[in-house]
């Protein structure tokens, strides 16, 4: 079994007649944003060691822009599509043991992003720290997995999405510290 694997991908997406929501509100209508372009690179690496330690890293750089989008005579051409950060990073550092289970920490970075189509409202990048624990009982019938996930351990006050025209913006925060536990039963 190899101890290291990696991946690399380049992407370029041109979309004609892309439908976007002007607002993330549940009932908000979609509108045609004309042509958009997203291009970038994704890369990742995973390392697993015989002693049970493992590490994962992933990085994405993406430039997502409007190419041909005009609303009420206002052109948003060459503006960034809202709520899509240019830089994203994720990682995991963990330990797996047949008897003790699997415990891991997951730092996540989301880079600066614009929160509206006019690109007048922006949010700086931020880090979040998450953690997971899981223990699978494979000898049981049915098979059972106990898990606990903890999100936003440092209780960061950040914004996940935003929208609106200048002067009428809405911000939607990331949930505060959250801990969730459960059982997964496989028949």
Steps between C-alpha positions, in 0.01 A plus 500: 500500500652834401534747786457812285262594222432832333284660233505808282227642278464811287156623402341757269120528488319738268126497569243672282169600660615430856216542743586669831297607799511871570461411868559182702152538653293183461235656275735720298455469123771392261617727220708440189854624560594455134846355449735413789850359513669301777856383472754374744699217649433239767762289669518263792721252679430221748751323720426189710756342730513148641481632859146634432588866446370667186496845343309656212544834322295658225516839330280666239563824312199615301421816309125513434379807308208633302583532131172643368252608771300824498209589732292818454773654284779422753774272367660250737740374230836396648361512858553200723203271556390549861572257782778314317840549663812501284694286748383202704712270714407192697691252703476217745736357756381184663560165662328167420504204733299179462392500864500875588340633181588796278558853634599797285533879487395688185622856443316677217585832333265698279659797329369848434181515296246749376148469637307677223511527121607865511813390692445784749464274803793271578596269785856422604629147513468294817602173664272249669601201709283188498548156659357149450495175693353173377506142615362218284385175662539253213441190717145605576201399292384743378827692467502823706711815486504757779612850399550848641571806285593840637490801270644849549679404823644849547151653456598735216243763401527485120270530200423208269292689240374847426288671239315813400545824319723773648320642806265200523738214585432191708764289677457139609733388779673167550353309791685540828664210679294188422536146632300215350503130596319200360487138396514364149347153475566290188276203424 
